[in-house]
Amino acid sequence: MKKSILATLLLFTSMLSFAQKNPMVISCGQATATFKDGCLESFKDADGIDWVEQSASQGGLFQIAYINSQAPEDGTKYLNSRSAASITQADPNTIVFADFQDNAPPFKVTCTIKPQGDMIAWNVQVEIPDNLVLTILDYPRIHTKIFEPDNDQCVMGSTKGGALIPSKMQENRHIAARQPGSLALQFASQTSAKNGLYLAAQDPKCHPKTLACVKLKDAIRWQWSTLTYTEKNFKLPFDIVTTTFKAPQGADKAIWQDAADIYKQWALKQEWCQTAFINRKDVPQWLKDGPGMVRFHRSWFAEKNSIQNWVEKVWNKDFPKTHLIAAMWGWEKIDSWITPDYFPVFPNNETFKEITDFLHKNNAHPFPWPSGYHWTLTYNQKGDGTFAFDDRERFEAFKPHAIVNPEGKMYIRNPGWLKKGECTAMCPGDPWTINWWNNDICRPLAELGCDMIQVDQVVGGAFPPCYATHHGHPKGYGQWMVDAFTTQLKTMYQTMKEVVPEPVLAVEEPNESFNHLVGIMDYRNCQPAQPWTSPFNYVYHEFLPCFQSNPRTSNRFWYAYCAADGQIPHFVPRMADADPILLSGGDFEDLDTNGFPVKWGKVGGYRNQVWNGHAESCSTDAQSGKRSLRLVNKPGETVQVSRNCSVDKGLIKNGAKYRISAWLKTKKLTQKAAINAAPFTSDLKREGNNCYLSFPEEPSDWQLIQGIVEPTIHADFIRIMIHVEGECDVLVDNVTLEVSKPDGSWEQALLPTNDQYYAFAKNWVKAYKDHNKWLQHGKLLRPPKLICDSTTDRGVEVPTIFHNAFQAPDGTIAVVLASNQATPQQATLHWKDKTFQITADPDEIIVMPME
């Protein structure tokens, strides 16, 4: 027995000794990879710089996750390459791992690494034991050095990834993006000084996978993970490629755009890059002519003619010939994002159709975003545990088409917007779901006048994997998921085209595999806290226009960055743009579609408090006019009606104050109550002195009550809160807001007319249309060197001027610059062997044709 054990140990030692004496070396034009004992020992670039952190590479070349198909309740188990007792080199390009320790099942993993032009290509095969299912394959795992923790950058082709700085990442932080999903393109880069590392999946079918960047103690782990559900044998259906690159001659450093240029050489050969956007026949001409965009919320639909007034008095005034994309949020019957009980839409089908007809007559295009495959089961839980909306009974008839999880149960999710409610998701691998989306959702919206529709909440074409056996698709993750959503988009287009002549499709967040099937892309790259990057737009700018889903009016950085990035201009509209009185609606005369005074909102509670008192329009008692606001509580109840009014920072800087006036009447009042007017910042920090307009003691006739509000220069708005606790019956009418003049008199407060963001947005719309051969249809080039001051945004250092270079379809090149500052900025632009001195004024977008 001892001899047998000794022989085995000698054989194992001999095998390892052979591997150590004979490392496997794979070379391409730009890199050389060396493998020893089944680990990546080094990965050197042409300068001899080794990118591998050897101490971390002992973490293994791969890891597999598997389940027992006969006992899925046992959960997922894992095997790492380091636990293989047998590691052999089968040929100059192949390493075989077997005999995994700790009584592991007899997996056999064959890794193939070979040169492919200037790349090193990685593939793998897994022999899977009986009754086991491979679910995740992490391969390759590459552990890289951190050269300069404060300056190195890691960038993935994800929508919201941004640039990851090693020194800013906590140890063991794991940042991953999935495709389909948040991994919009299948590449990543790590740059340090003038050198860079490139990683990519050359997968034209876009199989389900994730790419992860993991911060270890002294290294970065790059990890590709293939998501699957495979029994018996598995072969990676695409190659992972790696190489290195250097900054171009004359450049100060390597940047992520250098890696994106490498990736684009492969992407241009794929189906989604066969036709530039300007030449596509399946999108309307108006969409190619530099449109602008605006988003209307539910409150706009509630207030009669508010959308029409804004389009006529604001958009048509400045841009009578520019088409407008009108994103519509809150059109759903029940409430925003409550699906799929959509119809009749809010406020009703007739009013909605009036709006869409008006928009089309004014070169505007209604653009709703139904919530994809989600099905709301319950919404807005009440104190007694019931729900304001409960669709579970109706749903039972459709339950067979829902996504099923690995345990065989229906998929359930609890998103915050459902207010403690639940939803499930329908499976597009089931043909029923494809038809349901097309004919029960898209067709009715098209019939209501919507020529654009976004598949929302199916991020990048992703939905949960389904394990149902009766839908007609394979179990778990697989290529069927991409195929199903591709079918969805193709049939959705045909369904809409039966109703509207030129339909336009969109998806929440980009995925390259669907570029050629949609006409516009919801891009959200300006949302991460780390430095922004724009890899999708950089690679595919001339193939598909992008827009920001959630622009922020008060953020110059968003606007300037997106303008310089060649994204569609996106207005954030204000009703007051068409009505300059700051506190319009204070007379309570106009009502919304629910019969409540326009511009005012009843607050349902605060910090776990429930405010269930009653507020209504009163037509039997008014100080003047026909209506007032009435607030009624039963004992123990609270009611609040409130609104925000923007302040004019220019006036405040010069010492202006605000005076609020209101006519109040008390029929019954058991506790002291008041209107509180207080100045706040956009993040709800109090900035300045507030005032209270107290209700008279009961009983009283109408009385005029006034107070002074003194905002600081940091305040963004005055919040007016009509708040009453306890049993009451009170009335409010003719609330006004005035601002002080230098001579001490008062005048009606108007919306700030020096809105810097509105001024910038107008210039952006004009530039995007006038220079759309670059800003909409141009190919993005590596940005030229620009020397300017820097500033900080969200704690991140950024230049005061954003810039990019674009090459138009006719070959001409322009550099586009946009300042994010409120004062003129100086810069020096280097273009080839020339330099240009530039002054970028506030709100200005500079388009400089080069040569």
N, C-alpha and C positions, 0 to 999 in steps of 0.2 A: 504494500500500500504506500509506504514511504517512498519507494523507488518510483512508483507511478506519479505521485505528486511532484517529486523532484524533476522527473522528466518533463512534466507539463510546464513547470516553472522555467526550466531551461529552454523549452521550445518557445514560450512566450517572450522570454528575455532575448532569445536569438532573433525573433521577429522584430522586436523593438530596436534591437541593435542594428539590424539590416536597414530599417527605416531611417535611423539616425545617420548612417553612413551614406545613404543614398537619397537625399532630399529630392523631391520632385520640383522642377523648375519650369515655369511656363512664362514665355516672353512674347510680347507684342511690340509694336513700334514705340509705344509710349510708357510701357510698364513691364516690370518683371515680378512675378509672384513666386515665392518659395514656400513649399509645404514640407513639414517635418512632423513625424508622429501624428499625422492626421490633423495637424493645426496649420493655419496660415502663419508662417514664421516671419515673413516680410513681404512688403508690396512696395517696390521702389520705382520712383519715376525716373525720367531720363537724366535728371541731375543727381541721381543717387540718393535722393531723400527717401527714407523709409517711413511709410505712413502707418505701419502696424505697431501697435503697443503690445509687445510680446507678453507682458505679464497678464494683460487682459485677454489675449487670444487663447489662453488656456481655458477660457469659458466655453470653447468648443466651436466647431465649424457649422454644426446644425443641431436642431432639436426637433423631435417629432412628438405630436400629441395624438393619442388614440383612445378609442373606447371599445368596450366589448359589446358587440351587437346582440349578444345573448343576455347580457346583463348591463344595460345602459345605466341602471341606477347606481352602479359602482363608480360612475363619474369618469372624468378624463385623467389619463395617466401620461407620463412624459418619459422620453429617452433622450439623452444627450450624447453627442458623438464621443465625449470623453469617457463614457462608460463602456465603450466597445473594447473587449479583450483582444479582438482580432482587427488589426488595421494593416491592410496590405495594399501595395501598389500593383494593380493588375496590368497596367501598361503605362507609357510615359505621360498619359493624361488622366489616369483614373485611380481613385482611391476607394477601396471597399472596406466598409465597416460592418462587423458582425460579432456574434457571441457577446451580446450585451450583458453586463454583470447584474448582480442582485436578482437572479432568477427571472430576468426580463424575458418576454416572449422572443422567439427567434426571428426578429427583423433582420433584414440585410439591406444596407444602404450603399448605393454606388454613386459616388460623386465624380463627375467628369468636368475637367477644367482644361480649356484649350484656347489657343490664340485665334482671334477672328479679326483680321485686319489690324486696326489700331486698338482693338479691345481684347480683353480676356473674357471669354464666355464661360458661364457656369451652368451646368445642368445636373440633374439627379434622378435616380430611380430608386424606388423603395419596394422591396418584396415584403408583403404583408401577411402575417400568419393567419390561419383560418379563424373565423369568428371575430376578427378584429377589424376596426375601421379607422383608417387614417383621416384625421380631421384638420390638423394644422401641420405644416412643414415649414419650420424656420430655416431658411437656407438661401443664400449664404449668410452667416453671421461674421461681420468684419469689424474688428476692434482697432480703432485708429487712435493715433496720438493727438494730444492737444498741444499744439506748438506755442500759441500765444493766447491764453485764456480770454483776454479782453478783446482780442482782435479777430480771432478765427470766427468763421461763420459757417453754420450748417443750414442748408436750405433744401426743403423737399418740394416736390411739385404739388403741394396741397393748396387748397383754396385759402385757408386762414392760417397757414403755418408761420409766415414771416421768417425773419432771419434769427436763428437760435445762436446765442453767444454763450460759449461754454461757461464763462465765469458767472453768467446770470442764471444758469441752470442748477437747480438743486441736485445733489447726488441721488442717483437712482430715478431721476425724473424720466418718464417714458412717454414720448410724444409719437403718436402713430396716426397714420391716415390710411383709409381703406378705399379700395377701388372694386366695384363701383362705390362711390361715396365721396369722401373729402379728398381723396388723392386724385386730383384733376388730371395730372400728367404723371407718367411712370418714371420719374427720375429724381435724383438728389445730388447735391454737391457739398463738399467741404472745402473751404478755401483758407489758405494761410499765406500771407505775403503775396508772392507772385506765383504761387503754385496751387493746384487744386486737384481734388479727387472726384471722379465722376462715377455714379452708379445708376443703372437703368434696367428696367424690364422691357425687353423687346417683344411685346405681346400685343399683336394687332387685334386679338379677340378680347382683350381686357378681362381675362379670367379673374375671379375674386381673389384679392390679395391685400395685404397691408404692408406698409413700409414704416419702420420705426426707427427713431433716433433716440438712443438711451444714453443718458449722462452717467458714466461710472465715476469712480473716484479719480482716476487719472487717465481716462480714455472716453471715447465715444463708441458705442456699439451701433453699427448700422445693421439692420435686420430685415430681410424680405420674408414674409410669411404667406405661403400659399394656403388658401382656405378651400377645403374640399370635403368630400364624403366618399372615400374610396376604399373598396375591399380588394383583396388579392394583390394586384400590382399597380403601382403608380409611377408615371414618368412625367416630369415637369413639362408642360406643353409649350414652353417658350424658354428662351435663354435669359439669364441675368447677365449683364455685361458691366465690366468695370475698366477704368483706365485713369490716366492722369492728364492734366493739361497745365499750360502756363499762360500767364497774362500775355496778350499780344505785344508785339514790339512797340515800345514807347509808352505803354500803360504802366501806371504806378503799382497796380496790384491785380490779382485774379479776382473775379467777381462771379456771382451765380449766373449772370447772363452768358458767361463763357461756356458754362456747362449746358445752359439752355440752347445755345447755338449748336452744340454737338448733338443734343437730343433732336433738334429740329431737322437735322439731316435725315434721321430715321423717320420722323413723323411725316415729312413731306411725301413719303412713299406709301402712306396708309390711305385707306378709303376715305377717311374724314378730311383729307387735305387735297382732294382731287380738283376742287373748284373753289377759287377765291370768292369771297362774299359778293364782290362787285359783279361777278359773272353768273351767280346762281339764278336759275329760272324759277325756283320754288319760293322765292321771297319777293314781296312787292317792291316796286321802284322807290316808293316814298321812304321805305326803311333804309334804302341805300343813300338817301339824299341828306343825311345829317339831321335826324329828328332830335327833339328834346323829350324830357320825361317829367312826369309829375305823379304824386301819389295822393289819392283821396281816401280818407278814413270814413268809418261808419257815420260819424257826426256830420259829414258833408251830405250824405244821403238823407239824413234825418232833417236837415234844414233845407226847406224848399228853395230851389233855384240857386243855391249857393255855388254849385259847380258851374252852372251856366253863367252866373255873374262873374266868377273868377276867370273863366275862359274868355269871356267877352271883354272885361275891363282890364285884365292883366296880360294874359297870353296874346290875344289878338292885337292888343295895343302895341306890343313890342315886337311880336313875331308873326305877323299875319300870314306869311307864306311858309312857315316852318311847321311840319307835322308834329303832333304831340302824342306821345304814348301816355295814356291815362291809366296808371295802375289803380286798381279798385280793391280796397281792403274793407271788410265789414259788410259785404253785400249779402252774406248768408242769412237765411231766415231767422234762425234762433239767435245767433250771435257770431262774432268773428271766430273763424276756425272751427266752428261746430259743424260736423259733417256726418253723413251726406244728406241730411234732411234739409236741403237747400231751398226748395221751391214751395210756394212763391218766394222770390227773393225779397230782401229788405230794400225800401220800405214796403213795396208791392211791385208786382210785375209791370203795371202800367206806368208808374212813375219811373222805374228803372229804364223801361224802354224809351220813355221821353228823353231821359238823360243820354242814352246811347245814340238815339237819333240826332239829338242836338250835337253831340260830339262829332259824329261822322260829317255833319254839315259844316263843321268848323275845322276840318282836317285833323281830327283827334280820334284816337283809337282805344276803345274800352278794353281793359286788360285785367280781368279777374284772376285770382290764384286759388282755385279749389284745392282742398287739402289731400290730394293724391289718393292713396289707398286706405287712408284712415277712416274708421267708422266710430263715431262717438257713441259710446254706450250710455254713459251718464255724465252730467255736467252740473257744476255748482251745487255742492252739498249743503243742505240746510242744517240748522241746529238739531233737528230731530232725526238726522241721518238720511232723510229722503233727498231727492235731487230736483232742482228746478226743471231739468230736462232728463228724461229717462227713456231710452230707446231700446232697452233690452228685450222687451216682449216682441216688438216688431222685428228685431234682428234675428230672432230664432230661425226664421225661414231662410235666412241667408248665411247662417253659421257654417254650413259645410264648405263655403268658399273662403273662409278665413285662414290665415297663416297658422300653422301648427308648429309648436316648439318640439325640441328633441324628446321631451317626456310624453308627447302625444296629446298635449293640452293646447287649447287656443291661446295664441299670443295675446298678451295684455300689456298695456302701457299706461302710465299715470302722468302725462305731461302737465306742467304747472298751469297752463292756460285753461285746463278743464276744471280748476278749482276743486280739487279732491275727487274729480270724476275719473273715468277710465275710457280707454278706447282700445280697439283692436285694429288689425289691418287685413285687408283682403289680399289674396295671393294672385299676382298677375301671371303666375305659371298655370293658373286655371283659366281656360278660355272665357269662362263666364265673367271674370273680373275685367278682362280686356273689353268685352262688349258693354259691361256695366259702366265703366268709365267713359267710353265713347258716346253711348246713346242715352244714358241716364243723367250724365253730368255735362259733357262737352256740347252735345247737340242742343239741349235746351238753352245753354248760355249763348251759343251762336245764334239761336233763334231770337234771343233777346237783344241781339245787336253786337255781341262781342266777337271781334275778328282776331283777337289775341287771347290766348289762354296759357297760363303757366301751370305745369304739374308741380304743385308745391308739396313740401314735406316728404318728397322722395329724393333726398339729397344726393345729387350727382348720379341719379338713377338707382340709388340703393334702397333696399327694403330688407326686412329680416329674412333669414333663410327659412324655408318651409320644409317640414318633414312629413307632410301629408302623403299618403299613399294613393289617394283617390283623385288627385288633381291632374295627373298625367305628366308630371315632371319628375326628374330624379330627386332623391332625398337630399336635404342639406344644401350647403354651398356648392355652386357649380356654374358652368358656362350657361346653363339654362336661364339663369337670372338676367344676364346681359341680353340674351336672345329675347327673353320675354319683354323686357322694357323697350328693346328695339322694335319689336312688333307693335307694342303699345303706341309708340310715337308715329310709326308709319300709318297705322290704322286711324289714329286720332286725327292726323292731317287729312286723310281722305274723308273722314266723317264730317269734319268742319267744312271742308271744301264743297260738300253737298249743300251747305247752307250759305256760306260766305265765299266770295270769289277768290280772296287772297288771304287765307288764314296764316297766322304766325304762331309758332309754338315756342315755349320756353320751359326750362327745368330749374328748380331751386338748386343753385350751385353747379359749377361746370364739371363735365366729364368729357374728355376728348373723344371718346368713342361715339358720342351722340352729336358732335359738332355739326355734321352735315344734315341732321334731321330736325334741327331747331333753327329759329331765325334770330334769336336774341338770348343772351345768357345773364342770369342773375348771379353776380359776382360779389363776394363778401370779403375780399382780401384786406380791407381796411378796418377789420374788427379786432385782430390780435393786439396784445399789449406790447409785443416785441417789434423791432423794426419791420415796417411793411415791405413785402416783396410782391411781385406780380408775375409769377412764372407763366400762368395760363395765358394771360393777355399778351405777354411778351412773345410767346411762341406762336399764338394763333390769332393775333390782332387782325390780320388781313383776311381771316377766314370766318370770324364771328364777332359782332359787337357785344361788349359787356356793359353792365350798369351796376351801380351799388344799390343793394336792396334796402339798406337802412341808413341813408345819409343823414347827417346831423347839421342843421342849419348853423349852429353856433360854432362849428369846427372848421376854421379856415384850412387846416391841414388836410382834411378829407377832400375838400373841394379842389384845392391846388394840386394835390397828388393825383387825383382822378383826371383832372383836366390835362395835366402833363402826360398822363398814362394813356390818353386817347380813349377814355370811356365816355359813354353817352351822358350828356348833361342831365342832372336829376334835380329838379326843383323840389323844395319843401314848401308847399303853398300855405298861405294863411288866409282865412276868410276876410281878415281885416285888410288884405291887399286891395280888395274890391270895396271895402267899407272902412275908411280911415279913422273913424271914431274909435278910440281905444276901448271904451266900455259901451259899445253898441249893444242893444238888447236889454239895457237897464230899465226900460219901461215895461218889459214883460208882455208887449203887445203881440209879438210874432211867436208862433208855436211850431215845434217840430212835428214830425209825422206821428209821434206818440202823444201829441197834445201837451207837451211840456215846453216851457219857455226856452227859446233858442239861446245858445251860447252858455247856458247854465247847466250844471250837472248835479244830480242828487248823489251824495256820497254814501256808500253802503256800510262803511265802518272804517276803523283805524286801529292798528296794533291789536288785533284779535277782538276788538269791540265790534258789536253789530249794532248799526244805527238803523232801526226799522220804523222810525216815525214817518209821517206822511207829508208830502209836498205836492202842490198842484197849482195850476193856473186858476185864478178866481175871476169870474166875469160878473159878479154881483156887487163887488165893492172895490173901487179903484180910486186913488188920489186924483188921477186924471186919466183920460183915455178910456179904453174898454176893459182892460185887464190889470191885475196885480198878481203877486205871488203869495200864496197862502201856505202856512206851515202849521200842521196839527199833530200833536202827540197825545197818546194815552198815557196814563201814569207809568213811569219807568222807561218810557221810550225816549229816543234821541233822534233828531233830524238835522241834517246839514245839507245846504245847497251852496255850491261854490263855483268859482272860475278863476282863471289867471289872466292878468293883463300885463303885457310887456312894458318895461320902463325904457325911457330914452336916456341912455348913458351920457349922451352929449349934454342934455339939459341938466342932469344930476351933477355932472362935473362942474357946471357953472352955478351950482347952489340951488337948483330947483327942488321944490317939494310938491307933493301931491295932496289934494283935498278930496275926500270922498264924502258924498252927500246921499242921504236916503230918506224917504218918507216912510215912517213906521206907524203901525196901528196895532194896539193890543186889545183883544177881546178877552183872553184868559191867559194868565202867566203865573205859574207856581214857583218858578226859580228864575233868578236873574239870567238874562240872555242878551246877546249882542251880535252885531256884525263885526267880525275881526278882520281888519285889513293889514296885512303884514308883508314886508319885502323879503324875497328869498332869492338864492342862487338856483341854477338849474339842478343842482344836486341837493336842493331843499335845506340849505344852510341859511339861517336868519341873517340878514344883512341890513341893519338899520332899525329905526323906531316904527312900531306899529301903532294902531289906534283902535278903540272899540266904540261902536255906535250902539248904545244900549237901548233896548226896547223900553218904552214907557211902562210904568206900572199899570195894572188893569184897574178899571177899564179906561181906555183913552181913545180920542179921535186921532186923525192923522197928524203927525208931528214931524217936522224937518230936523234931522240930526246930522251933524257934520263932525269930521275929524281930520287930522293931519297925519300923513304917512311920510317918513323921511328915509328913503332908501340911500344906501351908500353906493359908491361907484361900482361895487362888485355885484350888486343886485341885478337879477335878470327879469324879475316880474314881481308884481304885487298880487298876492292871493287874497281874494275876497271870500270870506267864509261866513255865511249866514247860519248860525249854530244855536240851537235851542234844545235844552234838556228838560225832561219832566213834562207833565201835562200842560198843554198850551193850545192857543188858537190865535196866531198873529199874522199880520199882513205886511208886505214890503212892496214899495213901488218907487219908480223913478230914481233908481240908483245912478249916480253920475260920478265921473272922475275928472278932476280939473288939475292943471299944473300951474305953478306960480310963474309969473313973469318978473323980469328984473325990477320993474317999478312997484312990485308988491301986489299987483292985481292978479286975477285968476282968469284962465281961459280953458276951454274944453281940451282935454288931453287927447292927442291924436297918436296913431301908431307911429313909431319912429320912422322918419323918412330917410334917414341916413343909414339904412340897413346895408352894411358892407357885404354881407353874404348874398343878398339879393342882387346887388350891383355886380358881384363877381359872377353869379349864376347867369346873369344876362350876357355878360361878355363871353362866358363859356358857350352858351347856346349859339351865339353869333360866330364864334371861332370854329366850333364843330361843324357848322353848316358851310361857312365860307371856305374853310380849309379842309373839307372832309376827305379830299384825296390823300391827305396825310393822317389827319386825326381819326378818320373812320376806316379808311381802306389801306393805309400805309403799313408796310412791314417795319416792325420795331427793330432798331439797330442797337448795338452796344452803345450805351450813353457816352458821349464825349466828356472829357474832363471839364469840370466847371468849378471854379474857385469862388466861394462866397462865404458869408458868415454862417454860423450854425446857431441853432436854438434847441429847445427841448420841447417834446410833446409826449405826454404820458410817462415822463421820466426817461424818454429815449432821445438821444441826440439826433437831430435831423438838420439838413440844410435849410436855409431860409428861402431858397428857390429850388423847386423841383423841376427836373428837365428830362427830356428824352429826345431821341432822334428817330425820324420816320422816313422810309423810302416809299414814295407813291408808286402806283402801278406804272406810271410813265417813266419811272427811273429817277425822278427828281427827289432831292432830299431836303428836309427841313428839320431844324431843331426847335422844339417847343419848350417854353419856360413859363412857370407860373409861381408867383411869390405867395408865401403863406403869411406874410406880415402886413401890418397896417401902416407901415412907413416905407418909403422908397428903399430898395435894396440894390447894392452894387455887386457886380460879378464880372469875372473874366472867363470867357469861353475859349477853350482851345479846340480848334478844328484843323486836323492835319497839321500843316506847318504855319497856321495863322492863329492869331489871337483877336478876340473881340471884347471890347469893354461894353458892359450892358448895365442899364438902369431899369430895374423892374419896379414899376409903380404898383401901389395897392390895387387889387381888383383887375390887374392887367394880365392878359395872356398873350405872350409874345410868340409869334410864329416867324422864324427866320429861315427863309430859303437859303440853302448853301450851294454856292456855285451855280 
